[in-house]
Amino acid sequence: MYDDMNEIHRADLTRGLRRRAADLVPNPQDFYVHAVVDGLLDQGVTHLADVRNMDALILSNTLAAPEDDEDTDEDDLDLAAAAALAALHLASAA
């Protein structure tokens, strides 16, 4: 049951974040969207409406694709996830 709900929340967050990111940055990449979603889920967020300063969170995590994304690897994912957590913490403290 928990895994099913977690996947539902993940899909909802991903869909909403991807939609909002497209309004803010050119060519939002799934790689970064998923890293931000993972950070939100780790913080217990299940709805985008629960996140204050969503636009700042999106912009601070550079969801725009790098020109050359062939060298994207796990280290980049770790950095994106860490940035997402830091931005979420700053947004919630505001």
PASE-357046 format. One record per atom (N, C-alpha, C): residue number from 1; residue in three letters; atom name; x, y, z. Coordinates in Angstrom, 3 decimals, always signed. Layout:
# PASE-357046
<k = NUM	r = ala	a = CA	east = X	north = Y	up = Z>
...
//
This chain:
# PASE-357046
<k = 1	r = met	a = N	east = +0.826	north = -1.197	up = +0.000>
<k = 1	r = met	a = CA	east = +0.000	north = +0.000	up = +0.000>
<k = 1	r = met	a = C	east = +0.870	north = +1.261	up = +0.000>
<k = 2	r = tyr	a = N	east = +1.886	north = +1.290	up = +0.889>
<k = 2	r = tyr	a = CA	east = +2.741	north = +2.473	up = +0.974>
<k = 2	r = tyr	a = C	east = +3.438	north = +2.741	up = -0.358>
<k = 3	r = asp	a = N	east = +3.984	north = +1.694	up = -0.975>
<k = 3	r = asp	a = CA	east = +4.680	north = +1.882	up = -2.242>
<k = 3	r = asp	a = C	east = +3.743	north = +2.403	up = -3.319>
<k = 4	r = asp	a = N	east = +2.501	north = +1.898	up = -3.339>
<k = 4	r = asp	a = CA	east = +1.534	north = +2.371	up = -4.324>
<k = 4	r = asp	a = C	east = +1.237	north = +3.855	up = -4.130>
<k = 5	r = met	a = N	east = +1.016	north = +4.278	up = -2.891>
<k = 5	r = met	a = CA	east = +0.738	north = +5.690	up = -2.620>
<k = 5	r = met	a = C	east = +1.961	north = +6.546	up = -2.939>
<k = 6	r = asn	a = N	east = +3.140	north = +6.040	up = -2.609>
<k = 6	r = asn	a = CA	east = +4.358	north = +6.779	up = -2.895>
<k = 6	r = asn	a = C	east = +4.514	north = +6.994	up = -4.402>
<k = 7	r = glu	a = N	east = +4.210	north = +5.974	up = -5.181>
<k = 7	r = glu	a = CA	east = +4.302	north = +6.102	up = -6.637>
<k = 7	r = glu	a = C	east = +3.249	north = +7.069	up = -7.180>
<k = 8	r = ile	a = N	east = +2.074	north = +7.069	up = -6.580>
<k = 8	r = ile	a = CA	east = +1.033	north = +8.020	up = -6.990>
<k = 8	r = ile	a = C	east = +1.487	north = +9.446	up = -6.697>
<k = 9	r = his	a = N	east = +2.031	north = +9.669	up = -5.495>
<k = 9	r = his	a = CA	east = +2.529	north = +11.003	up = -5.139>
<k = 9	r = his	a = C	east = +3.688	north = +11.399	up = -6.052>
<k = 10	r = arg	a = N	east = +4.587	north = +10.453	up = -6.332>
<k = 10	r = arg	a = CA	east = +5.730	north = +10.735	up = -7.211>
<k = 10	r = arg	a = C	east = +5.233	north = +11.166	up = -8.597>
<k = 11	r = ala	a = N	east = +4.259	north = +10.444	up = -9.130>
<k = 11	r = ala	a = CA	east = +3.732	north = +10.773	up = -10.463>
<k = 11	r = ala	a = C	east = +3.053	north = +12.142	up = -10.463>
<k = 12	r = asp	a = N	east = +2.272	north = +12.430	up = -9.424>
<k = 12	r = asp	a = CA	east = +1.587	north = +13.724	up = -9.341>
<k = 12	r = asp	a = C	east = +2.586	north = +14.872	up = -9.218>
<k = 13	r = leu	a = N	east = +3.575	north = +14.704	up = -8.346>
<k = 13	r = leu	a = CA	east = +4.588	north = +15.745	up = -8.173>
<k = 13	r = leu	a = C	east = +5.378	north = +15.956	up = -9.461>
<k = 14	r = thr	a = N	east = +5.754	north = +14.871	up = -10.106>
<k = 14	r = thr	a = CA	east = +6.530	north = +14.964	up = -11.341>
<k = 14	r = thr	a = C	east = +5.747	north = +15.689	up = -12.423>
<k = 15	r = arg	a = N	east = +4.504	north = +15.319	up = -12.588>
<k = 15	r = arg	a = CA	east = +3.652	north = +15.941	up = -13.605>
<k = 15	r = arg	a = C	east = +3.495	north = +17.446	up = -13.329>
<k = 16	r = gly	a = N	east = +3.198	north = +17.798	up = -12.094>
<k = 16	r = gly	a = CA	east = +3.002	north = +19.199	up = -11.741>
<k = 16	r = gly	a = C	east = +4.276	north = +20.012	up = -11.842>
<k = 17	r = leu	a = N	east = +5.378	north = +19.434	up = -11.382>
<k = 17	r = leu	a = CA	east = +6.651	north = +20.149	up = -11.429>
<k = 17	r = leu	a = C	east = +7.108	north = +20.341	up = -12.870>
<k = 18	r = arg	a = N	east = +6.958	north = +19.330	up = -13.694>
<k = 18	r = arg	a = CA	east = +7.344	north = +19.440	up = -15.101>
<k = 18	r = arg	a = C	east = +6.522	north = +20.533	up = -15.794>
<k = 19	r = arg	a = N	east = +5.236	north = +20.579	up = -15.485>
<k = 19	r = arg	a = CA	east = +4.354	north = +21.587	up = -16.078>
<k = 19	r = arg	a = C	east = +4.780	north = +22.993	up = -15.652>
<k = 20	r = arg	a = N	east = +5.054	north = +23.171	up = -14.361>
<k = 20	r = arg	a = CA	east = +5.440	north = +24.492	up = -13.851>
<k = 20	r = arg	a = C	east = +6.829	north = +24.876	up = -14.339>
<k = 21	r = ala	a = N	east = +7.741	north = +23.925	up = -14.382>
<k = 21	r = ala	a = CA	east = +9.106	north = +24.218	up = -14.816>
<k = 21	r = ala	a = C	east = +9.135	north = +24.706	up = -16.257>
<k = 22	r = ala	a = N	east = +8.274	north = +24.165	up = -17.089>
<k = 22	r = ala	a = CA	east = +8.238	north = +24.571	up = -18.499>
<k = 22	r = ala	a = C	east = +7.865	north = +26.042	up = -18.651>
<k = 23	r = asp	a = N	east = +7.161	north = +26.600	up = -17.674>
<k = 23	r = asp	a = CA	east = +6.811	north = +28.019	up = -17.710>
<k = 23	r = asp	a = C	east = +7.970	north = +28.912	up = -17.282>
<k = 24	r = leu	a = N	east = +8.951	north = +28.339	up = -16.606>
<k = 24	r = leu	a = CA	east = +10.025	north = +29.139	up = -16.014>
<k = 24	r = leu	a = C	east = +11.364	north = +29.014	up = -16.720>
<k = 25	r = val	a = N	east = +11.686	north = +27.840	up = -17.189>
<k = 25	r = val	a = CA	east = +12.994	north = +27.612	up = -17.800>
<k = 25	r = val	a = C	east = +12.812	north = +26.909	up = -19.141>
<k = 26	r = pro	a = N	east = +13.704	north = +27.191	up = -20.082>
<k = 26	r = pro	a = CA	east = +13.605	north = +26.493	up = -21.360>
<k = 26	r = pro	a = C	east = +14.043	north = +25.040	up = -21.209>
<k = 27	r = asn	a = N	east = +13.310	north = +24.147	up = -21.809>
<k = 27	r = asn	a = CA	east = +13.701	north = +22.745	up = -21.891>
<k = 27	r = asn	a = C	east = +13.998	north = +22.093	up = -20.536>
<k = 28	r = pro	a = N	east = +13.035	north = +22.043	up = -19.620>
<k = 28	r = pro	a = CA	east = +13.298	north = +21.368	up = -18.342>
<k = 28	r = pro	a = C	east = +13.579	north = +19.888	up = -18.572>
<k = 29	r = gln	a = N	east = +14.588	north = +19.373	up = -17.928>
<k = 29	r = gln	a = CA	east = +14.998	north = +17.988	up = -18.134>
<k = 29	r = gln	a = C	east = +14.431	north = +17.080	up = -17.056>
<k = 30	r = asp	a = N	east = +13.990	north = +15.902	up = -17.472>
<k = 30	r = asp	a = CA	east = +13.437	north = +14.933	up = -16.531>
<k = 30	r = asp	a = C	east = +14.420	north = +14.597	up = -15.419>
<k = 31	r = phe	a = N	east = +15.707	north = +14.555	up = -15.755>
<k = 31	r = phe	a = CA	east = +16.743	north = +14.234	up = -14.776>
<k = 31	r = phe	a = C	east = +16.648	north = +15.152	up = -13.564>
<k = 32	r = tyr	a = N	east = +16.544	north = +16.445	up = -13.809>
<k = 32	r = tyr	a = CA	east = +16.479	north = +17.408	up = -12.721>
<k = 32	r = tyr	a = C	east = +15.110	north = +17.419	up = -12.056>
<k = 33	r = val	a = N	east = +14.069	north = +17.239	up = -12.846>
<k = 33	r = val	a = CA	east = +12.718	north = +17.178	up = -12.285>
<k = 33	r = val	a = C	east = +12.629	north = +16.029	up = -11.293>
<k = 34	r = his	a = N	east = +13.147	north = +14.861	up = -11.676>
<k = 34	r = his	a = CA	east = +13.082	north = +13.702	up = -10.785>
<k = 34	r = his	a = C	east = +13.915	north = +13.912	up = -9.522>
<k = 35	r = ala	a = N	east = +15.052	north = +14.592	up = -9.643>
<k = 35	r = ala	a = CA	east = +15.871	north = +14.864	up = -8.462>
<k = 35	r = ala	a = C	east = +15.124	north = +15.767	up = -7.483>
<k = 36	r = val	a = N	east = +14.440	north = +16.785	up = -7.995>
<k = 36	r = val	a = CA	east = +13.663	north = +17.678	up = -7.131>
<k = 36	r = val	a = C	east = +12.503	north = +16.916	up = -6.497>
<k = 37	r = val	a = N	east = +11.820	north = +16.092	up = -7.282>
<k = 37	r = val	a = CA	east = +10.701	north = +15.300	up = -6.751>
<k = 37	r = val	a = C	east = +11.191	north = +14.368	up = -5.649>
<k = 38	r = asp	a = N	east = +12.328	north = +13.720	up = -5.849>
<k = 38	r = asp	a = CA	east = +12.871	north = +12.842	up = -4.807>
<k = 38	r = asp	a = C	east = +13.156	north = +13.622	up = -3.528>
<k = 39	r = gly	a = N	east = +13.706	north = +14.828	up = -3.673>
<k = 39	r = gly	a = CA	east = +13.961	north = +15.661	up = -2.505>
<k = 39	r = gly	a = C	east = +12.682	north = +16.046	up = -1.785>
<k = 40	r = leu	a = N	east = +11.646	north = +16.370	up = -2.551>
<k = 40	r = leu	a = CA	east = +10.357	north = +16.720	up = -1.944>
<k = 40	r = leu	a = C	east = +9.763	north = +15.526	up = -1.205>
<k = 41	r = leu	a = N	east = +9.793	north = +14.355	up = -1.830>
<k = 41	r = leu	a = CA	east = +9.248	north = +13.157	up = -1.183>
<k = 41	r = leu	a = C	east = +10.020	north = +12.813	up = +0.087>
<k = 42	r = asp	a = N	east = +11.342	north = +12.985	up = +0.053>
<k = 42	r = asp	a = CA	east = +12.152	north = +12.726	up = +1.247>
<k = 42	r = asp	a = C	east = +11.758	north = +13.636	up = +2.403>
<k = 43	r = gln	a = N	east = +11.256	north = +14.826	up = +2.077>
<k = 43	r = gln	a = CA	east = +10.820	north = +15.778	up = +3.103>
<k = 43	r = gln	a = C	east = +9.363	north = +15.570	up = +3.505>
<k = 44	r = gly	a = N	east = +8.711	north = +14.576	up = +2.893>
<k = 44	r = gly	a = CA	east = +7.327	north = +14.279	up = +3.242>
<k = 44	r = gly	a = C	east = +6.304	north = +15.086	up = +2.470>
<k = 45	r = val	a = N	east = +6.740	north = +15.798	up = +1.443>
<k = 45	r = val	a = CA	east = +5.826	north = +16.591	up = +0.628>
<k = 45	r = val	a = C	east = +5.107	north = +15.666	up = -0.347>
<k = 46	r = thr	a = N	east = +3.785	north = +15.766	up = -0.400>
<k = 46	r = thr	a = CA	east = +3.014	north = +14.926	up = -1.317>
<k = 46	r = thr	a = C	east = +2.214	north = +15.743	up = -2.328>
<k = 47	r = his	a = N	east = +2.156	north = +17.062	up = -2.142>
<k = 47	r = his	a = CA	east = +1.419	north = +17.934	up = -3.056>
<k = 47	r = his	a = C	east = +2.233	north = +19.198	up = -3.295>
<k = 48	r = leu	a = N	east = +2.296	north = +19.640	up = -4.530>
<k = 48	r = leu	a = CA	east = +3.041	north = +20.861	up = -4.833>
<k = 48	r = leu	a = C	east = +2.473	north = +22.069	up = -4.110>
<k = 49	r = ala	a = N	east = +1.192	north = +22.049	up = -3.817>
<k = 49	r = ala	a = CA	east = +0.575	north = +23.168	up = -3.102>
<k = 49	r = ala	a = C	east = +1.172	north = +23.337	up = -1.703>
<k = 50	r = asp	a = N	east = +1.814	north = +22.288	up = -1.178>
<k = 50	r = asp	a = CA	east = +2.427	north = +22.351	up = +0.148>
<k = 50	r = asp	a = C	east = +3.784	north = +23.047	up = +0.135>
<k = 51	r = val	a = N	east = +4.321	north = +23.327	up = -1.037>
<k = 51	r = val	a = CA	east = +5.655	north = +23.915	up = -1.148>
<k = 51	r = val	a = C	east = +5.527	north = +25.403	up = -1.409>
<k = 52	r = arg	a = N	east = +6.044	north = +26.182	up = -0.459>
<k = 52	r = arg	a = CA	east = +6.070	north = +27.628	up = -0.663>
<k = 52	r = arg	a = C	east = +7.218	north = +27.964	up = -1.608>
<k = 53	r = asn	a = N	east = +7.075	north = +29.016	up = -2.354>
<k = 53	r = asn	a = CA	east = +8.128	north = +29.491	up = -3.255>
<k = 53	r = asn	a = C	east = +8.544	north = +28.442	up = -4.284>
<k = 54	r = met	a = N	east = +7.551	north = +27.788	up = -4.896>
<k = 54	r = met	a = CA	east = +7.846	north = +26.748	up = -5.881>
<k = 54	r = met	a = C	east = +8.701	north = +27.279	up = -7.021>
<k = 55	r = asp	a = N	east = +8.414	north = +28.489	up = -7.487>
<k = 55	r = asp	a = CA	east = +9.196	north = +29.044	up = -8.588>
<k = 55	r = asp	a = C	east = +10.658	north = +29.201	up = -8.189>
<k = 56	r = ala	a = N	east = +10.912	north = +29.654	up = -6.978>
<k = 56	r = ala	a = CA	east = +12.287	north = +29.795	up = -6.503>
<k = 56	r = ala	a = C	east = +12.967	north = +28.435	up = -6.408>
<k = 57	r = leu	a = N	east = +12.235	north = +27.433	up = -5.965>
<k = 57	r = leu	a = CA	east = +12.786	north = +26.080	up = -5.884>
<k = 57	r = leu	a = C	east = +13.183	north = +25.591	up = -7.271>
<k = 58	r = ile	a = N	east = +12.323	north = +25.806	up = -8.232>
<k = 58	r = ile	a = CA	east = +12.610	north = +25.370	up = -9.602>
<k = 58	r = ile	a = C	east = +13.825	north = +26.105	up = -10.155>
<k = 59	r = leu	a = N	east = +13.836	north = +27.415	up = -10.026>
<k = 59	r = leu	a = CA	east = +14.938	north = +28.196	up = -10.579>
<k = 59	r = leu	a = C	east = +16.257	north = +27.912	up = -9.872>
<k = 60	r = ser	a = N	east = +16.223	north = +27.691	up = -8.577>
<k = 60	r = ser	a = CA	east = +17.463	north = +27.448	up = -7.843>
<k = 60	r = ser	a = C	east = +18.060	north = +26.087	up = -8.146>
<k = 61	r = asn	a = N	east = +17.283	north = +25.193	up = -8.701>
<k = 61	r = asn	a = CA	east = +17.787	north = +23.865	up = -9.013>
<k = 61	r = asn	a = C	east = +18.148	north = +23.689	up = -10.476>
<k = 62	r = thr	a = N	east = +18.167	north = +24.784	up = -11.227>
<k = 62	r = thr	a = CA	east = +18.623	north = +24.773	up = -12.607>
<k = 62	r = thr	a = C	east = +18.045	north = +23.600	up = -13.371>
<k = 63	r = leu	a = N	east = +16.727	north = +23.651	up = -13.566>
<k = 63	r = leu	a = CA	east = +16.074	north = +22.571	up = -14.288>
<k = 63	r = leu	a = C	east = +16.305	north = +22.660	up = -15.794>
<k = 64	r = ala	a = N	east = +16.950	north = +23.727	up = -16.244>
<k = 64	r = ala	a = CA	east = +17.266	north = +23.821	up = -17.666>
<k = 64	r = ala	a = C	east = +18.373	north = +22.832	up = -17.996>
<k = 65	r = ala	a = N	east = +18.300	north = +22.281	up = -19.164>
<k = 65	r = ala	a = CA	east = +19.283	north = +21.270	up = -19.571>
<k = 65	r = ala	a = C	east = +20.630	north = +21.913	up = -19.848>
<k = 66	r = pro	a = N	east = +21.704	north = +21.238	up = -19.461>
<k = 66	r = pro	a = CA	east = +23.024	north = +21.698	up = -19.892>
<k = 66	r = pro	a = C	east = +23.150	north = +21.463	up = -21.401>
<k = 67	r = glu	a = N	east = +24.004	north = +22.217	up = -22.045>
<k = 67	r = glu	a = CA	east = +24.167	north = +22.068	up = -23.493>
<k = 67	r = glu	a = C	east = +24.594	north = +20.653	up = -23.850>
<k = 68	r = asp	a = N	east = +25.506	north = +20.096	up = -23.065>
<k = 68	r = asp	a = CA	east = +25.987	north = +18.745	up = -23.336>
<k = 68	r = asp	a = C	east = +25.569	north = +17.869	up = -22.174>
<k = 69	r = asp	a = N	east = +24.542	north = +17.075	up = -22.361>
<k = 69	r = asp	a = CA	east = +24.112	north = +16.280	up = -21.225>
<k = 69	r = asp	a = C	east = +24.537	north = +14.822	up = -21.357>
<k = 70	r = glu	a = N	east = +25.559	north = +14.565	up = -22.216>
<k = 70	r = glu	a = CA	east = +26.096	north = +13.210	up = -22.339>
<k = 70	r = glu	a = C	east = +26.876	north = +12.798	up = -21.101>
<k = 71	r = asp	a = N	east = +27.457	north = +13.761	up = -20.385>
<k = 71	r = asp	a = CA	east = +28.273	north = +13.419	up = -19.227>
<k = 71	r = asp	a = C	east = +27.475	north = +13.443	up = -17.926>
<k = 72	r = thr	a = N	east = +26.162	north = +13.363	up = -18.011>
<k = 72	r = thr	a = CA	east = +25.322	north = +13.293	up = -16.825>
<k = 72	r = thr	a = C	east = +25.524	north = +11.939	up = -16.168>
<k = 73	r = asp	a = N	east = +25.813	north = +11.947	up = -14.872>
<k = 73	r = asp	a = CA	east = +26.021	north = +10.679	up = -14.176>
<k = 73	r = asp	a = C	east = +25.448	north = +10.760	up = -12.769>
<k = 74	r = glu	a = N	east = +25.744	north = +9.752	up = -11.956>
<k = 74	r = glu	a = CA	east = +25.172	north = +9.701	up = -10.611>
<k = 74	r = glu	a = C	east = +25.619	north = +10.867	up = -9.747>
<k = 75	r = asp	a = N	east = +26.834	north = +11.366	up = -9.947>
<k = 75	r = asp	a = CA	east = +27.292	north = +12.515	up = -9.162>
<k = 75	r = asp	a = C	east = +26.413	north = +13.730	up = -9.419>
<k = 76	r = asp	a = N	east = +26.013	north = +13.918	up = -10.667>
<k = 76	r = asp	a = CA	east = +25.123	north = +15.030	up = -10.995>
<k = 76	r = asp	a = C	east = +23.782	north = +14.868	up = -10.298>
<k = 77	r = leu	a = N	east = +23.279	north = +13.634	up = -10.248>
<k = 77	r = leu	a = CA	east = +22.010	north = +13.369	up = -9.574>
<k = 77	r = leu	a = C	east = +22.125	north = +13.682	up = -8.089>
<k = 78	r = asp	a = N	east = +23.240	north = +13.276	up = -7.470>
<k = 78	r = asp	a = CA	east = +23.447	north = +13.571	up = -6.053>
<k = 78	r = asp	a = C	east = +23.484	north = +15.074	up = -5.808>
<k = 79	r = leu	a = N	east = +24.160	north = +15.812	up = -6.671>
<k = 79	r = leu	a = CA	east = +24.230	north = +17.268	up = -6.520>
<k = 79	r = leu	a = C	east = +22.866	north = +17.907	up = -6.710>
<k = 80	r = ala	a = N	east = +22.107	north = +17.441	up = -7.688>
<k = 80	r = ala	a = CA	east = +20.777	north = +17.994	up = -7.925>
<k = 80	r = ala	a = C	east = +19.857	north = +17.702	up = -6.745>
<k = 81	r = ala	a = N	east = +19.944	north = +16.494	up = -6.193>
<k = 81	r = ala	a = CA	east = +19.112	north = +16.144	up = -5.042>
<k = 81	r = ala	a = C	east = +19.498	north = +16.984	up = -3.828>
<k = 82	r = ala	a = N	east = +20.790	north = +17.189	up = -3.617>
<k = 82	r = ala	a = CA	east = +21.239	north = +18.010	up = -2.498>
<k = 82	r = ala	a = C	east = +20.777	north = +19.455	up = -2.669>
<k = 83	r = ala	a = N	east = +20.845	north = +19.962	up = -3.887>
<k = 83	r = ala	a = CA	east = +20.381	north = +21.324	up = -4.147>
<k = 83	r = ala	a = C	east = +18.882	north = +21.439	up = -3.917>
<k = 84	r = ala	a = N	east = +18.143	north = +20.409	up = -4.299>
<k = 84	r = ala	a = CA	east = +16.692	north = +20.423	up = -4.090>
<k = 84	r = ala	a = C	east = +16.363	north = +20.475	up = -2.610>
<k = 85	r = leu	a = N	east = +17.065	north = +19.682	up = -1.813>
<k = 85	r = leu	a = CA	east = +16.818	north = +19.674	up = -0.371>
<k = 85	r = leu	a = C	east = +17.175	north = +21.017	up = +0.255>
<k = 86	r = ala	a = N	east = +18.288	north = +21.593	up = -0.171>
<k = 86	r = ala	a = CA	east = +18.694	north = +22.890	up = +0.373>
<k = 86	r = ala	a = C	east = +17.683	north = +23.972	up = +0.007>
<k = 87	r = ala	a = N	east = +17.233	north = +23.980	up = -1.236>
<k = 87	r = ala	a = CA	east = +16.258	north = +24.986	up = -1.660>
<k = 87	r = ala	a = C	east = +14.931	north = +24.799	up = -0.947>
<k = 88	r = leu	a = N	east = +14.533	north = +23.554	up = -0.740>
<k = 88	r = leu	a = CA	east = +13.287	north = +23.285	up = -0.023>
<k = 88	r = leu	a = C	east = +13.390	north = +23.787	up = +1.411>
<k = 89	r = his	a = N	east = +14.532	north = +23.559	up = +2.035>
<k = 89	r = his	a = CA	east = +14.733	north = +24.018	up = +3.407>
<k = 89	r = his	a = C	east = +14.667	north = +25.546	up = +3.470>
<k = 90	r = leu	a = N	east = +15.320	north = +26.212	up = +2.532>
<k = 90	r = leu	a = CA	east = +15.292	north = +27.675	up = +2.510>
<k = 90	r = leu	a = C	east = +13.888	north = +28.196	up = +2.242>
<k = 91	r = ala	a = N	east = +13.171	north = +27.553	up = +1.325>
<k = 91	r = ala	a = CA	east = +11.815	north = +27.996	up = +0.993>
<k = 91	r = ala	a = C	east = +10.874	north = +27.806	up = +2.172>
<k = 92	r = ser	a = N	east = +11.035	north = +26.720	up = +2.913>
<k = 92	r = ser	a = CA	east = +10.132	north = +26.471	up = +4.037>
<k = 92	r = ser	a = C	east = +10.473	north = +27.349	up = +5.236>
<k = 93	r = ala	a = N	east = +11.710	north = +27.821	up = +5.306>
<k = 93	r = ala	a = CA	east = +12.109	north = +28.681	up = +6.415>
<k = 93	r = ala	a = C	east = +11.662	north = +30.125	up = +6.197>
<k = 94	r = ala	a = N	east = +11.353	north = +30.461	up = +4.958>
<k = 94	r = ala	a = CA	east = +10.973	north = +31.851	up = +4.642>
<k = 94	r = ala	a = C	east = +9.591	north = +32.187	up = +5.154>
//
